[in-house]
Amino acid sequence: MTLSRPTQISMFVLIVLGTSYFMIAETSFTAQVLFVLFCISYAALCFMSVLGGTDEVVAASIRYALAFASGIGVPLVCLFVLLMKVVPDIQGWISYFAALSANDVLPAAAGFGLGIVFAMFTLVCVFIAGLMVWWVSMR
Amino acid sequence: MKNAIRVLRAERSWTQADLAEKLGVSRNSINAIENGKFDPSLPLAFQIARLFEKSIEEIFDDEG
């Protein structure tokens, strides 16, 4: 079973938007648990799709993109932490967005959540860039 | 690695998509292998050879 690229992209957008929505809006605990279960199920599906995929070129492209994400994406995320210290305005923006969070979430926890979403977003963007570099080099 | 997949495919009037479907891989993968940008694994090379009823050496040239 292979997940098509449009499915992967739309699921990624859905998960990022969903996570942001749950951080900002007042939602029931059940809805939050269901969303987390949905995300975990999708992650498991992706994992099985990569493991069970027979297309070795696609598998190689995923390995390349994973190396790209870990080799470039992770340092980028770490650099942002340093950048936050050098440019204090960034802390102000984070505080602003954290203050927009739902009432039952403390601003510090919302800031932590924003960090997770940012790291996830950056890693996926670098992963997609890695995939594009791979497929362009294969032309 | 050079290969004769494009010629063999053309002889049979197969498109890249047709070949991809027969091998159970994506069309982009066929394109990458055909252009010599990606060397297939031994099992896939055997699968290609069987499909074209040729030996691996007749299809792939590692000295080219």
N, CA and C atoms of all chains as a GROMACS GRO file, in nm:
protein
  609
    1MET      N    1   0.084  -0.120   0.000
    1MET     CA    2   0.000   0.000   0.000
    1MET      C    3   0.088   0.126   0.000
    2THR      N    4   0.062   0.214  -0.095
    2THR     CA    5   0.141   0.337  -0.105
    2THR      C    6   0.049   0.458  -0.094
    3LEU      N    7   0.090   0.554  -0.013
    3LEU     CA    8   0.011   0.677  -0.001
    3LEU      C    9   0.054   0.772  -0.112
    4SER      N   10  -0.046   0.824  -0.185
    4SER     CA   11  -0.011   0.915  -0.295
    4SER      C   12   0.041   1.047  -0.239
    5ARG      N   13   0.115   1.120  -0.322
    5ARG     CA   14   0.172   1.248  -0.277
    5ARG      C   15   0.063   1.349  -0.238
    6PRO      N   16  -0.046   1.364  -0.321
    6PRO     CA   17  -0.151   1.458  -0.279
    6PRO      C   18  -0.210   1.422  -0.143
    7THR      N   19  -0.226   1.289  -0.116
    7THR     CA   20  -0.278   1.246   0.014
    7THR      C   21  -0.184   1.288   0.126
    8GLN      N   22  -0.053   1.266   0.104
    8GLN     CA   23   0.046   1.300   0.207
    8GLN      C   24   0.045   1.450   0.236
    9ILE      N   25   0.040   1.531   0.128
    9ILE     CA   26   0.044   1.677   0.147
    9ILE      C   27  -0.082   1.725   0.217
   10SER      N   28  -0.200   1.674   0.174
   10SER     CA   29  -0.324   1.720   0.236
   10SER      C   30  -0.333   1.675   0.382
   11MET      N   31  -0.282   1.555   0.411
   11MET     CA   32  -0.283   1.509   0.550
   11MET      C   33  -0.191   1.594   0.637
   12PHE      N   34  -0.076   1.633   0.581
   12PHE     CA   35   0.019   1.717   0.655
   12PHE      C   36  -0.047   1.852   0.688
   13VAL      N   37  -0.112   1.912   0.587
   13VAL     CA   38  -0.178   2.043   0.610
   13VAL      C   39  -0.287   2.026   0.715
   14LEU      N   40  -0.364   1.918   0.704
   14LEU     CA   41  -0.474   1.892   0.799
   14LEU      C   42  -0.420   1.878   0.942
   15ILE      N   43  -0.310   1.807   0.958
   15ILE     CA   44  -0.254   1.785   1.092
   15ILE      C   45  -0.199   1.916   1.151
   16VAL      N   46  -0.129   1.995   1.068
   16VAL     CA   47  -0.076   2.123   1.118
   16VAL      C   48  -0.190   2.217   1.155
   17LEU      N   49  -0.291   2.228   1.066
   17LEU     CA   50  -0.404   2.316   1.094
   17LEU      C   51  -0.482   2.266   1.216
   18GLY      N   52  -0.502   2.135   1.223
   18GLY     CA   53  -0.575   2.074   1.335
   18GLY      C   54  -0.505   2.102   1.468
   19THR      N   55  -0.373   2.081   1.469
   19THR     CA   56  -0.296   2.105   1.592
   19THR      C   57  -0.308   2.252   1.635
   20SER      N   58  -0.295   2.343   1.537
   20SER     CA   59  -0.307   2.485   1.567
   20SER      C   60  -0.446   2.517   1.621
   21TYR      N   61  -0.547   2.458   1.559
   21TYR     CA   62  -0.686   2.483   1.602
   21TYR      C   63  -0.708   2.437   1.746
   22PHE      N   64  -0.657   2.317   1.777
   22PHE     CA   65  -0.677   2.264   1.912
   22PHE      C   66  -0.602   2.347   2.017
   23MET      N   67  -0.495   2.416   1.972
   23MET     CA   68  -0.422   2.500   2.067
   23MET      C   69  -0.494   2.631   2.094
   24ILE      N   70  -0.566   2.679   1.994
   24ILE     CA   71  -0.629   2.811   2.006
   24ILE      C   72  -0.774   2.801   2.055
   25ALA      N   73  -0.850   2.707   1.998
   25ALA     CA   74  -0.993   2.700   2.027
   25ALA      C   75  -1.023   2.620   2.154
   26GLU      N   76  -1.140   2.651   2.212
   26GLU     CA   77  -1.189   2.575   2.327
   26GLU      C   78  -1.256   2.449   2.272
   27THR      N   79  -1.196   2.334   2.297
   27THR     CA   80  -1.255   2.211   2.244
   27THR      C   81  -1.267   2.109   2.357
   28SER      N   82  -1.352   2.010   2.335
   28SER     CA   83  -1.373   1.909   2.439
   28SER      C   84  -1.251   1.817   2.448
   29PHE      N   85  -1.233   1.758   2.565
   29PHE     CA   86  -1.121   1.667   2.587
   29PHE      C   87  -1.131   1.547   2.492
   30THR      N   88  -1.254   1.499   2.472
   30THR     CA   89  -1.276   1.383   2.384
   30THR      C   90  -1.228   1.415   2.242
   31ALA      N   91  -1.260   1.536   2.194
   31ALA     CA   92  -1.220   1.575   2.059
   31ALA      C   93  -1.068   1.578   2.048
   32GLN      N   94  -1.003   1.626   2.153
   32GLN     CA   95  -0.855   1.634   2.151
   32GLN      C   96  -0.794   1.494   2.147
   33VAL      N   97  -0.851   1.404   2.229
   33VAL     CA   98  -0.800   1.265   2.232
   33VAL      C   99  -0.821   1.200   2.095
   34LEU      N  100  -0.939   1.223   2.036
   34LEU     CA  101  -0.969   1.164   1.905
   34LEU      C  102  -0.871   1.216   1.799
   35PHE      N  103  -0.838   1.346   1.808
   35PHE     CA  104  -0.745   1.404   1.710
   35PHE      C  105  -0.605   1.342   1.726
   36VAL      N  106  -0.562   1.328   1.851
   36VAL     CA  107  -0.429   1.267   1.875
   36VAL      C  108  -0.428   1.123   1.822
   37LEU      N  109  -0.536   1.048   1.847
   37LEU     CA  110  -0.545   0.910   1.798
   37LEU      C  111  -0.541   0.907   1.645
   38PHE      N  112  -0.607   1.004   1.584
   38PHE     CA  113  -0.609   1.016   1.439
   38PHE      C  114  -0.466   1.038   1.386
   39CYS      N  115  -0.393   1.129   1.453
   39CYS     CA  116  -0.254   1.159   1.411
   39CYS      C  117  -0.165   1.036   1.426
   40ILE      N  118  -0.182   0.965   1.538
   40ILE     CA  119  -0.099   0.846   1.562
   40ILE      C  120  -0.131   0.738   1.458
   41SER      N  121  -0.260   0.722   1.426
   41SER     CA  122  -0.300   0.621   1.326
   41SER      C  123  -0.240   0.654   1.191
   42TYR      N  124  -0.243   0.783   1.156
   42TYR     CA  125  -0.188   0.823   1.026
   42TYR      C  126  -0.037   0.798   1.023
   43ALA      N  127   0.031   0.830   1.135
   43ALA     CA  128   0.176   0.807   1.142
   43ALA      C  129   0.206   0.658   1.123
   44ALA      N  130   0.124   0.572   1.187
   44ALA     CA  131   0.143   0.427   1.174
   44ALA      C  132   0.122   0.383   1.028
   45LEU      N  133   0.020   0.442   0.964
   45LEU     CA  134  -0.010   0.411   0.824
   45LEU      C  135   0.107   0.449   0.734
   46CYS      N  136   0.164   0.568   0.760
   46CYS     CA  137   0.281   0.616   0.682
   46CYS      C  138   0.398   0.519   0.699
   47PHE      N  139   0.420   0.479   0.823
   47PHE     CA  140   0.531   0.389   0.856
   47PHE      C  141   0.516   0.258   0.780
   48MET      N  142   0.394   0.201   0.784
   48MET     CA  143   0.368   0.074   0.716
   48MET      C  144   0.380   0.091   0.565
   49SER      N  145   0.337   0.207   0.516
   49SER     CA  146   0.343   0.234   0.373
   49SER      C  147   0.488   0.236   0.324
   50VAL      N  148   0.577   0.296   0.406
   50VAL     CA  149   0.720   0.303   0.369
   50VAL      C  150   0.782   0.164   0.379
   51LEU      N  151   0.749   0.091   0.488
   51LEU     CA  152   0.807  -0.042   0.508
   51LEU      C  153   0.759  -0.141   0.403
   52GLY      N  154   0.631  -0.132   0.368
   52GLY     CA  155   0.571  -0.229   0.277
   52GLY      C  156   0.586  -0.191   0.131
   53GLY      N  157   0.638  -0.070   0.104
   53GLY     CA  158   0.649  -0.024  -0.034
   53GLY      C  159   0.747  -0.109  -0.112
   54THR      N  160   0.710  -0.147  -0.234
   54THR     CA  161   0.798  -0.230  -0.316
   54THR      C  162   0.881  -0.147  -0.411
   55ASP      N  163   0.843  -0.019  -0.423
   55ASP     CA  164   0.912   0.066  -0.519
   55ASP      C  165   1.044   0.114  -0.459
   56GLU      N  166   1.155   0.054  -0.506
   56GLU     CA  167   1.284   0.083  -0.442
   56GLU      C  168   1.336   0.224  -0.469
   57VAL      N  169   1.295   0.283  -0.583
   57VAL     CA  170   1.339   0.420  -0.612
   57VAL      C  171   1.271   0.517  -0.514
   58VAL      N  172   1.142   0.493  -0.491
   58VAL     CA  173   1.069   0.576  -0.396
   58VAL      C  174   1.127   0.558  -0.255
   59ALA      N  175   1.158   0.432  -0.219
   59ALA     CA  176   1.217   0.405  -0.087
   59ALA      C  177   1.351   0.477  -0.072
   60ALA      N  178   1.430   0.478  -0.182
   60ALA     CA  179   1.560   0.547  -0.178
   60ALA      C  180   1.539   0.697  -0.164
   61SER      N  181   1.435   0.749  -0.231
   61SER     CA  182   1.408   0.894  -0.221
   61SER      C  183   1.368   0.930  -0.078
   62ILE      N  184   1.294   0.842  -0.012
   62ILE     CA  185   1.252   0.868   0.126
   62ILE      C  186   1.373   0.864   0.219
   63ARG      N  187   1.462   0.768   0.197
   63ARG     CA  188   1.584   0.761   0.279
   63ARG      C  189   1.666   0.889   0.263
   64TYR      N  190   1.676   0.935   0.137
   64TYR     CA  191   1.752   1.057   0.108
   64TYR      C  192   1.687   1.176   0.178
   65ALA      N  193   1.554   1.185   0.167
   65ALA     CA  194   1.484   1.299   0.227
   65ALA      C  195   1.493   1.295   0.380
   66LEU      N  196   1.492   1.174   0.437
   66LEU     CA  197   1.506   1.162   0.584
   66LEU      C  198   1.644   1.210   0.627
   67ALA      N  199   1.746   1.174   0.548
   67ALA     CA  200   1.882   1.220   0.579
   67ALA      C  201   1.890   1.372   0.567
   68PHE      N  202   1.821   1.425   0.466
   68PHE     CA  203   1.814   1.570   0.444
   68PHE      C  204   1.750   1.637   0.565
   69ALA      N  205   1.636   1.580   0.609
   69ALA     CA  206   1.562   1.639   0.722
   69ALA      C  207   1.643   1.634   0.851
   70SER      N  208   1.711   1.520   0.873
   70SER     CA  209   1.788   1.510   0.998
   70SER      C  210   1.918   1.588   0.991
   71GLY      N  211   1.978   1.593   0.871
   71GLY     CA  212   2.106   1.662   0.857
   71GLY      C  213   2.095   1.812   0.845
   72ILE      N  214   1.984   1.859   0.787
   72ILE     CA  215   1.967   2.003   0.768
   72ILE      C  216   1.853   2.057   0.856
   73GLY      N  217   1.743   1.982   0.860
   73GLY     CA  218   1.625   2.028   0.935
   73GLY      C  219   1.650   2.043   1.084
   74VAL      N  220   1.713   1.942   1.145
   74VAL     CA  221   1.737   1.947   1.290
   74VAL      C  222   1.830   2.064   1.328
   75PRO      N  223   1.945   2.081   1.258
   75PRO     CA  224   2.029   2.198   1.290
   75PRO      C  225   1.955   2.330   1.269
   76LEU      N  226   1.866   2.335   1.166
   76LEU     CA  227   1.789   2.458   1.142
   76LEU      C  228   1.701   2.492   1.262
   77VAL      N  229   1.634   2.388   1.316
   77VAL     CA  230   1.547   2.408   1.432
   77VAL      C  231   1.630   2.454   1.552
   78CYS      N  232   1.747   2.391   1.570
   78CYS     CA  233   1.836   2.430   1.682
   78CYS      C  234   1.885   2.573   1.665
   79LEU      N  235   1.915   2.609   1.539
   79LEU     CA  236   1.961   2.746   1.511
   79LEU      C  237   1.855   2.848   1.549
   80PHE      N  238   1.728   2.809   1.528
   80PHE     CA  239   1.619   2.902   1.560
   80PHE      C  240   1.618   2.934   1.709
   81VAL      N  241   1.651   2.836   1.792
   81VAL     CA  242   1.654   2.860   1.937
   81VAL      C  243   1.760   2.968   1.969
   82LEU      N  244   1.876   2.957   1.901
   82LEU     CA  245   1.981   3.058   1.920
   82LEU      C  246   1.934   3.194   1.868
   83LEU      N  247   1.869   3.190   1.752
   83LEU     CA  248   1.821   3.313   1.689
   83LEU      C  249   1.722   3.386   1.781
   84MET      N  250   1.642   3.306   1.852
   84MET     CA  251   1.542   3.361   1.944
   84MET      C  252   1.611   3.442   2.055
   85LYS      N  253   1.730   3.397   2.095
   85LYS     CA  254   1.802   3.468   2.201
   85LYS      C  255   1.867   3.596   2.147
   86VAL      N  256   1.914   3.586   2.021
   86VAL     CA  257   1.982   3.702   1.960
   86VAL      C  258   1.882   3.811   1.920
   87VAL      N  259   1.767   3.766   1.870
   87VAL     CA  260   1.663   3.863   1.828
   87VAL      C  261   1.546   3.856   1.926
   88PRO      N  262   1.544   3.942   2.026
   88PRO     CA  263   1.438   3.934   2.129
   88PRO      C  264   1.297   3.954   2.074
   89ASP      N  265   1.284   4.022   1.959
   89ASP     CA  266   1.151   4.043   1.901
   89ASP      C  267   1.078   3.910   1.876
   90ILE      N  268   1.157   3.807   1.841
   90ILE     CA  269   1.097   3.676   1.813
   90ILE      C  270   1.025   3.624   1.938
   91GLN      N  271   1.087   3.647   2.054
   91GLN     CA  272   1.024   3.604   2.181
   91GLN      C  273   0.890   3.675   2.200
   92GLY      N  274   0.888   3.802   2.157
   92GLY     CA  275   0.764   3.881   2.168
   92GLY      C  276   0.654   3.821   2.082
   93TRP      N  277   0.690   3.778   1.959
   93TRP     CA  278   0.589   3.718   1.870
   93TRP      C  279   0.538   3.587   1.931
   94ILE      N  280   0.632   3.508   1.986
   94ILE     CA  281   0.590   3.380   2.044
   94ILE      C  282   0.495   3.405   2.161
   95SER      N  283   0.530   3.503   2.245
   95SER     CA  284   0.444   3.535   2.360
   95SER      C  285   0.307   3.580   2.310
   96TYR      N  286   0.307   3.657   2.200
   96TYR     CA  287   0.180   3.707   2.146
   96TYR      C  288   0.091   3.590   2.102
   97PHE      N  289   0.152   3.497   2.027
   97PHE     CA  290   0.074   3.382   1.979
   97PHE      C  291   0.034   3.289   2.094
   98ALA      N  292   0.123   3.276   2.193
   98ALA     CA  293   0.092   3.190   2.308
   98ALA      C  294  -0.026   3.247   2.386
   99ALA      N  295  -0.035   3.382   2.391
   99ALA     CA  296  -0.144   3.446   2.464
   99ALA      C  297  -0.278   3.423   2.394
  100LEU      N  298  -0.274   3.390   2.264
  100LEU     CA  299  -0.398   3.364   2.189
  100LEU      C  300  -0.454   3.226   2.218
  101SER      N  301  -0.380   3.145   2.291
  101SER     CA  302  -0.422   3.005   2.312
  101SER      C  303  -0.547   2.997   2.398
  102ALA      N  304  -0.607   2.879   2.398
  102ALA     CA  305  -0.730   2.856   2.474
  102ALA      C  306  -0.706   2.883   2.623
  103ASN      N  307  -0.814   2.916   2.692
  103ASN     CA  308  -0.802   2.955   2.833
  103ASN      C  309  -0.746   2.843   2.923
  104ASP      N  310  -0.775   2.716   2.884
  104ASP     CA  311  -0.732   2.606   2.969
  104ASP      C  312  -0.585   2.566   2.943
  105VAL      N  313  -0.515   2.643   2.857
  105VAL     CA  314  -0.373   2.615   2.831
  105VAL      C  315  -0.289   2.733   2.881
  106LEU      N  316  -0.193   2.704   2.967
  106LEU     CA  317  -0.105   2.810   3.018
  106LEU      C  318  -0.018   2.864   2.904
  107PRO      N  319   0.012   2.995   2.903
  107PRO     CA  320   0.095   3.051   2.794
  107PRO      C  321   0.228   2.978   2.775
  108ALA      N  322   0.289   2.935   2.886
  108ALA     CA  323   0.417   2.863   2.873
  108ALA      C  324   0.397   2.730   2.799
  109ALA      N  325   0.285   2.661   2.833
  109ALA     CA  326   0.255   2.534   2.766
  109ALA      C  327   0.223   2.558   2.619
  110ALA      N  328   0.150   2.669   2.594
  110ALA     CA  329   0.117   2.703   2.454
  110ALA      C  330   0.246   2.732   2.376
  111GLY      N  331   0.341   2.800   2.441
  111GLY     CA  332   0.470   2.828   2.377
  111GLY      C  333   0.544   2.700   2.344
  112PHE      N  334   0.537   2.605   2.437
  112PHE     CA  335   0.599   2.474   2.415
  112PHE      C  336   0.534   2.406   2.295
  113GLY      N  337   0.400   2.412   2.292
  113GLY     CA  338   0.325   2.352   2.181
  113GLY      C  339   0.362   2.416   2.049
  114LEU      N  340   0.375   2.550   2.051
  114LEU     CA  341   0.414   2.621   1.928
  114LEU      C  342   0.552   2.574   1.880
  115GLY      N  343   0.641   2.549   1.977
  115GLY     CA  344   0.775   2.499   1.944
  115GLY      C  345   0.768   2.365   1.874
  116ILE      N  346   0.679   2.278   1.925
  116ILE     CA  347   0.664   2.145   1.864
  116ILE      C  348   0.611   2.159   1.722
  117VAL      N  349   0.508   2.244   1.706
  117VAL     CA  350   0.450   2.264   1.572
  117VAL      C  351   0.555   2.322   1.478
  118PHE      N  352   0.634   2.417   1.527
  118PHE     CA  353   0.738   2.479   1.444
  118PHE      C  354   0.842   2.375   1.401
  119ALA      N  355   0.887   2.294   1.498
  119ALA     CA  356   0.987   2.191   1.466
  119ALA      C  357   0.931   2.093   1.363
  120MET      N  358   0.803   2.051   1.385
  120MET     CA  359   0.738   1.956   1.294
  120MET      C  360   0.730   2.017   1.154
  121PHE      N  361   0.687   2.142   1.148
  121PHE     CA  362   0.670   2.211   1.020
  121PHE      C  363   0.804   2.223   0.947
  122THR      N  364   0.908   2.266   1.021
  122THR     CA  365   1.041   2.284   0.959
  122THR      C  366   1.094   2.151   0.905
  123LEU      N  367   1.082   2.045   0.988
  123LEU     CA  368   1.134   1.914   0.946
  123LEU      C  369   1.062   1.863   0.822
  124VAL      N  370   0.930   1.880   0.821
  124VAL     CA  371   0.854   1.831   0.704
  124VAL      C  372   0.888   1.912   0.580
  125CYS      N  373   0.905   2.045   0.597
  125CYS     CA  374   0.941   2.130   0.482
  125CYS      C  375   1.077   2.088   0.425
  126VAL      N  376   1.174   2.063   0.513
  126VAL     CA  377   1.307   2.022   0.466
  126VAL      C  378   1.298   1.882   0.403
  127PHE      N  379   1.213   1.796   0.461
  127PHE     CA  380   1.192   1.661   0.405
  127PHE      C  381   1.139   1.672   0.262
  128ILE      N  382   1.038   1.759   0.243
  128ILE     CA  383   0.979   1.777   0.110
  128ILE      C  384   1.083   1.835   0.014
  129ALA      N  385   1.164   1.931   0.065
  129ALA     CA  386   1.271   1.989  -0.019
  129ALA      C  387   1.369   1.879  -0.060
  130GLY      N  388   1.402   1.789   0.034
  130GLY     CA  389   1.491   1.677   0.004
  130GLY      C  390   1.434   1.587  -0.104
  131LEU      N  391   1.303   1.560  -0.094
  131LEU     CA  392   1.236   1.476  -0.197
  131LEU      C  393   1.245   1.543  -0.334
  132MET      N  394   1.223   1.676  -0.335
  132MET     CA  395   1.226   1.749  -0.462
  132MET      C  396   1.366   1.746  -0.523
  133VAL      N  397   1.467   1.767  -0.437
  133VAL     CA  398   1.607   1.764  -0.486
  133VAL      C  399   1.637   1.626  -0.546
  134TRP      N  400   1.593   1.520  -0.476
  134TRP     CA  401   1.616   1.382  -0.523
  134TRP      C  402   1.555   1.360  -0.661
  135TRP      N  403   1.424   1.395  -0.674
  135TRP     CA  404   1.354   1.364  -0.798
  135TRP      C  405   1.403   1.452  -0.913
  136VAL      N  406   1.443   1.576  -0.883
  136VAL     CA  407   1.499   1.662  -0.989
  136VAL      C  408   1.632   1.602  -1.037
  137SER      N  409   1.714   1.551  -0.941
  137SER     CA  410   1.842   1.493  -0.980
  137SER      C  411   1.824   1.362  -1.057
  138MET      N  412   1.707   1.300  -1.047
  138MET     CA  413   1.681   1.173  -1.116
  138MET      C  414   1.631   1.195  -1.260
  139ARG      N  415   1.601   1.320  -1.295
  139ARG     CA  416   1.547   1.347  -1.430
  139ARG      C  417   1.654   1.333  -1.537
  140MET      N  418   2.459   0.348  -1.477
  140MET     CA  419   2.474   0.230  -1.562
  140MET      C  420   2.383   0.242  -1.685
  141LYS      N  421   2.442   0.218  -1.803
  141LYS     CA  422   2.361   0.226  -1.926
  141LYS      C  423   2.268   0.104  -1.934
  142ASN      N  424   2.157   0.120  -2.002
  142ASN     CA  425   2.068   0.005  -2.019
  142ASN      C  426   1.986   0.021  -2.148
  143ALA      N  427   1.924  -0.089  -2.187
  143ALA     CA  428   1.850  -0.090  -2.313
  143ALA      C  429   1.699  -0.088  -2.290
  144ILE      N  430   1.659  -0.045  -2.173
  144ILE     CA  431   1.516  -0.053  -2.139
  144ILE      C  432   1.431   0.032  -2.234
  145ARG      N  433   1.481   0.153  -2.267
  145ARG     CA  434   1.402   0.242  -2.354
  145ARG      C  435   1.378   0.175  -2.490
  146VAL      N  436   1.482   0.113  -2.545
  146VAL     CA  437   1.472   0.048  -2.677
  146VAL      C  438   1.377  -0.072  -2.669
  147LEU      N  439   1.397  -0.155  -2.567
  147LEU     CA  440   1.313  -0.274  -2.551
  147LEU      C  441   1.166  -0.237  -2.529
  148ARG      N  442   1.148  -0.131  -2.457
  148ARG     CA  443   1.011  -0.083  -2.430
  148ARG      C  444   0.947  -0.032  -2.559
  149ALA      N  445   1.028   0.043  -2.637
  149ALA     CA  446   0.977   0.099  -2.763
  149ALA      C  447   0.942  -0.013  -2.861
  150GLU      N  448   1.023  -0.120  -2.860
  150GLU     CA  449   0.996  -0.234  -2.951
  150GLU      C  450   0.860  -0.297  -2.922
  151ARG      N  451   0.821  -0.290  -2.796
  151ARG     CA  452   0.693  -0.349  -2.757
  151ARG      C  453   0.581  -0.246  -2.751
  152SER      N  454   0.613  -0.124  -2.789
  152SER     CA  455   0.517  -0.013  -2.786
  152SER      C  456   0.458   0.008  -2.646
  153TRP      N  457   0.541  -0.011  -2.546
  153TRP     CA  458   0.495   0.012  -2.409
  153TRP      C  459   0.533   0.154  -2.367
  154THR      N  460   0.447   0.218  -2.295
  154THR     CA  461   0.482   0.348  -2.238
  154THR      C  462   0.554   0.322  -2.106
  155GLN      N  463   0.613   0.426  -2.051
  155GLN     CA  464   0.678   0.412  -1.919
  155GLN      C  465   0.574   0.369  -1.815
  156ALA      N  466   0.453   0.424  -1.830
  156ALA     CA  467   0.346   0.389  -1.735
  156ALA      C  468   0.310   0.241  -1.745
  157ASP      N  469   0.308   0.188  -1.870
  157ASP     CA  470   0.277   0.044  -1.890
  157ASP      C  471   0.380  -0.042  -1.819
  158LEU      N  472   0.508  -0.007  -1.843
  158LEU     CA  473   0.616  -0.085  -1.783
  158LEU      C  474   0.612  -0.075  -1.630
  159ALA      N  475   0.585   0.046  -1.583
  159ALA     CA  476   0.577   0.068  -1.438
  159ALA      C  477   0.469  -0.020  -1.376
  160GLU      N  478   0.356  -0.029  -1.446
  160GLU     CA  479   0.245  -0.110  -1.395
  160GLU      C  480   0.282  -0.258  -1.391
  161LYS      N  481   0.349  -0.304  -1.499
  161LYS     CA  482   0.389  -0.445  -1.505
  161LYS      C  483   0.490  -0.481  -1.395
  162LEU      N  484   0.575  -0.383  -1.359
  162LEU     CA  485   0.678  -0.410  -1.258
  162LEU      C  486   0.633  -0.372  -1.117
  163GLY      N  487   0.522  -0.305  -1.108
  163GLY     CA  488   0.470  -0.265  -0.976
  163GLY      C  489   0.552  -0.153  -0.914
  164VAL      N  490   0.603  -0.062  -0.998
  164VAL     CA  491   0.675   0.055  -0.947
  164VAL      C  492   0.612   0.181  -1.008
  165SER      N  493   0.661   0.298  -0.966
  165SER     CA  494   0.603   0.421  -1.020
  165SER      C  495   0.666   0.457  -1.155
  166ARG      N  496   0.596   0.541  -1.233
  166ARG     CA  497   0.648   0.581  -1.363
  166ARG      C  498   0.778   0.660  -1.347
  167ASN      N  499   0.785   0.742  -1.240
  167ASN     CA  500   0.907   0.819  -1.213
  167ASN      C  501   1.026   0.726  -1.191
  168SER      N  502   0.999   0.612  -1.128
  168SER     CA  503   1.107   0.515  -1.103
  168SER      C  504   1.160   0.459  -1.235
  169ILE      N  505   1.067   0.427  -1.326
  169ILE     CA  506   1.108   0.375  -1.457
  169ILE      C  507   1.192   0.479  -1.530
  170ASN      N  508   1.149   0.604  -1.521
  170ASN     CA  509   1.222   0.713  -1.587
  170ASN      C  510   1.365   0.722  -1.531
  171ALA      N  511   1.378   0.714  -1.399
  171ALA     CA  512   1.510   0.724  -1.335
  171ALA      C  513   1.600   0.607  -1.376
  172ILE      N  514   1.543   0.486  -1.383
  172ILE     CA  515   1.622   0.367  -1.420
  172ILE      C  516   1.661   0.375  -1.568
  173GLU      N  517   1.562   0.412  -1.651
  173GLU     CA  518   1.585   0.421  -1.795
  173GLU      C  519   1.696   0.521  -1.830
  174ASN      N  520   1.699   0.634  -1.758
  174ASN     CA  521   1.800   0.736  -1.783
  174ASN      C  522   1.936   0.704  -1.719
  175GLY      N  523   1.943   0.591  -1.653
  175GLY     CA  524   2.069   0.550  -1.590
  175GLY      C  525   2.102   0.629  -1.465
  176LYS      N  526   2.002   0.697  -1.410
  176LYS     CA  527   2.026   0.778  -1.288
  176LYS      C  528   2.016   0.691  -1.163
  177PHE      N  529   1.944   0.581  -1.174
  177PHE     CA  530   1.927   0.493  -1.058
  177PHE      C  531   1.950   0.348  -1.102
  178ASP      N  532   2.039   0.280  -1.030
  178ASP     CA  533   2.065   0.139  -1.062
  178ASP      C  534   1.970   0.051  -0.982
  179PRO      N  535   1.892  -0.031  -1.052
  179PRO     CA  536   1.796  -0.115  -0.979
  179PRO      C  537   1.866  -0.224  -0.898
  180SER      N  538   1.797  -0.274  -0.797
  180SER     CA  539   1.852  -0.385  -0.718
  180SER      C  540   1.852  -0.511  -0.805
  181LEU      N  541   1.920  -0.612  -0.760
  181LEU     CA  542   1.927  -0.737  -0.835
  181LEU      C  543   1.787  -0.799  -0.857
  182PRO      N  544   1.701  -0.806  -0.752
  182PRO     CA  545   1.568  -0.863  -0.776
  182PRO      C  546   1.489  -0.787  -0.882
  183LEU      N  547   1.498  -0.652  -0.881
  183LEU     CA  548   1.424  -0.575  -0.981
  183LEU      C  549   1.486  -0.593  -1.120
  184ALA      N  550   1.619  -0.603  -1.125
  184ALA     CA  551   1.688  -0.626  -1.253
  184ALA      C  552   1.644  -0.761  -1.313
  185PHE      N  553   1.633  -0.863  -1.227
  185PHE     CA  554   1.586  -0.995  -1.273
  185PHE      C  555   1.442  -0.986  -1.323
  186GLN      N  556   1.362  -0.909  -1.251
  186GLN     CA  557   1.221  -0.893  -1.287
  186GLN      C  558   1.211  -0.827  -1.426
  187ILE      N  559   1.294  -0.726  -1.448
  187ILE     CA  560   1.296  -0.656  -1.577
  187ILE      C  561   1.342  -0.751  -1.687
  188ALA      N  562   1.448  -0.826  -1.656
  188ALA     CA  563   1.501  -0.921  -1.755
  188ALA      C  564   1.397  -1.026  -1.793
  189ARG      N  565   1.326  -1.077  -1.694
  189ARG     CA  566   1.222  -1.179  -1.720
  189ARG      C  567   1.110  -1.121  -1.806
  190LEU      N  568   1.074  -0.997  -1.775
  190LEU     CA  569   0.965  -0.932  -1.847
  190LEU      C  570   1.000  -0.915  -1.995
  191PHE      N  571   1.125  -0.880  -2.024
  191PHE     CA  572   1.168  -0.860  -2.163
  191PHE      C  573   1.224  -0.988  -2.225
  192GLU      N  574   1.223  -1.096  -2.147
  192GLU     CA  575   1.274  -1.227  -2.192
  192GLU      C  576   1.419  -1.215  -2.243
  193LYS      N  577   1.499  -1.147  -2.167
  193LYS     CA  578   1.642  -1.128  -2.198
  193LYS      C  579   1.723  -1.160  -2.072
  194SER      N  580   1.856  -1.168  -2.092
  194SER     CA  581   1.940  -1.185  -1.972
  194SER      C  582   1.972  -1.045  -1.917
  195ILE      N  583   2.015  -1.040  -1.793
  195ILE     CA  584   2.048  -0.911  -1.732
  195ILE      C  585   2.159  -0.840  -1.811
  196GLU      N  586   2.258  -0.919  -1.856
  196GLU     CA  587   2.370  -0.859  -1.931
  196GLU      C  588   2.325  -0.796  -2.063
  197GLU      N  589   2.218  -0.852  -2.121
  197GLU     CA  590   2.169  -0.796  -2.248
  197GLU      C  591   2.098  -0.662  -2.226
  198ILE      N  592   2.052  -0.641  -2.104
  198ILE     CA  593   1.978  -0.518  -2.076
  198ILE      C  594   2.067  -0.412  -2.012
  199PHE      N  595   2.148  -0.455  -1.915
  199PHE     CA  596   2.231  -0.359  -1.841
  199PHE      C  597   2.377  -0.373  -1.880
  200ASP      N  598   2.441  -0.257  -1.897
  200ASP     CA  599   2.583  -0.255  -1.935
  200ASP      C  600   2.660  -0.173  -1.832
  201ASP      N  601   2.738  -0.242  -1.749
  201ASP     CA  602   2.809  -0.170  -1.643
  201ASP      C  603   2.940  -0.110  -1.690
  202GLU      N  604   2.974  -0.135  -1.819
  202GLU     CA  605   3.100  -0.080  -1.871
  202GLU      C  606   3.076   0.043  -1.959
  203GLY      N  607   2.951   0.070  -1.986
  203GLY     CA  608   2.918   0.182  -2.076
  203GLY      C  609   2.932   0.318  -2.012
   0.00000   0.00000   0.00000
